[in-house]
């Protein structure tokens, strides 16, 4: 049986956006983010982070550096009892400078490649799943696979008419998701 999941964007959803964050010590978890993830964990929902990381294609940082950043993020969340089950990232960008990564691809949000791969890896029911993020692309990507999108107002995009719900922050978004699946 396929299961539902909650997909989370990274920057301005879980952590403060630092514009091409390339230092693991620069991670700042947003208020109530760890609590939100822990709440979803406690309800048995897979929590999967999907993030566009064009800094790799642009030559700003390497994939190895990104792995170090994500390792630290997982550790910081773990210290607060929160667990992200998997991380998917897109290293591509059509205007990149790194050979092989300067391409249009099927994984860069709002394209659903990362969601489709996660569904394959985890046996997910994408139309029954949710995406929480701070940008229109985060809403668009989940709608492309039939799921519901929640816009958090912790970023710079506050008006999103296509969101299924607009939340103040990740905790309010997580509470809405839990309400949706129990009704």
N, C-alpha and C positions, 0 to 999 in steps of 0.2 A: 504494500500500500504506500502510495506517495504521501509525503508529509509537507506541511507548509513551513516556511522559514521567514525570518526577518533579515532583510539586507540593509546594511548601513553604509552610508558614505563616510569618509574619514574626516576631511578638513571642514571645519565649522559645523560638524555634526557630532563627532566624538572628541576631536581635539581642535584647538585654536589654529586657524589657518595662518601659516607663517610664510606664504608665498615661496614655493619650492623648498620646503623644509628639507635640509640635508644633514642636520645634526641630531642624533638621537637625544641629546641632552636638551634640545629645544622643544620637546613635546610638552604641551600644556593641555591636560585633560580638562574639558569643559565641565563646569559645575553640573552635578547630578548625572553625568554621562555614565560613570561606572555603576551607579545605583540603578540606572535604567537598564543597562545590559544585564546586570545581576537579576533584575526583575524578570526579564525575558528568559534568562537561563532557568530561573526557578519554576517557570511554567513549561519547561521542556522544549522550548522553541530553539531550533538552530539559529545562531546569530552569525551572519556572514558579512564581512566587510568587502565592499567593492569600491575601487578607487582608480581614477585616471591619474597617472603619474607621468605626464609629458616631460617632466624635468630630465628623465632618462634619455628620451629621444633628443632632447635639446642639449644634451651633454653637460647638464648642470650637476648631476650626481649619477652614480652607477647603480645597477640593480643590487650589487652587494651592499651598498650604503642603504638602499631602501630596505633590504632585509634586516639590517641592523636597527633601523628606525622602528620597523614593525615588531622586531623581537623585544625592544624596550617598551613599546606600547603595550604589548601583550603582558609583559612583566608588571608594568604599572597598574594595568587593569586587574591582573591576577592578585596583586597585593590588596586590592579592594574587593576581592571575591567575585570578580566579573570575568567571563570567558567569551572570547570570540572563537567560534568553531573553525573558521577558515578565512583566509584573506586572498582575494583575487585582485590583480591590478593590471592596468593596461599601460605598457611602457611606450606606446606609439604616439606619434603626432605627425600629420602631413608636413608641417613646417619644421620638423626636427633637423638636426645636423648629424646625427649618428646613423651611419650606413645600416640599412636593414630595419631601422626603427622609424625612419622618416616616411611613413606610409599611412594611407587611410586603411582602417581595419574594421573588423566586425566586433571587436571587443571594447572599443572606446565608447563610453557613454555619450550619447543616448542609444548607441547600438547595444543589443542584448547579449553579446557574446559571453561576457563574464557570468551573467545569470544562467545562460544555457549550459555553460560548463559546470557551474555549481549544481544545477538541477541533475545533470548526468552523474556527477560525483557523489551526490548525497541522496538521490532519489526524491527530488522535490516536486511538489505540485505548484508550479509557478503562478497559475491563476488564483490560487488560494494563499499566495505569499504577499509580503509587504516590502516596500522600499522606503526608508527614511533618509532624507537628505535635505540640503539647503539650497539646491539649484533646480531650475526647471528640467535639466537633463536627468536628474534623479527621479523625477516624477515620470518623465517620458519613457525612460527605460523600462520601468515596471509595467507601465500601461501597454507597451509593445508586446508583453507576454501575458497580458490579461489580469495582472495583479493590481493592488492598490498602493498609491503613493502618498506619503505624508511629508509635507514641507515643514522643516523646523526653521524658526526665525532667529537662529543663532548665527546666521550668515548675513549676506548682504541682499538677499532676494526675499522680499517680504510679501509681494503680491504674486500669487500664482493661482490663477483661476482654475487650472486643471487638476490641482491637488485634491485628493479625496478628503483630506483633513489638513488644516494648518495648525501646527503646535508651537507653543512658546519655546519649547526645548525638547531634548530627547526623552526626558521623563514623561512629559505630557504626551508625546507621540507613542511611547511604549504603553502607557495606560490606555490610550485610544485603541491600539492594536489589540490588546488583551480584551477590551470590551467588545470589539468587533468579532473576535473568535469565540466568545462565550455566549453571544446572543443567538 
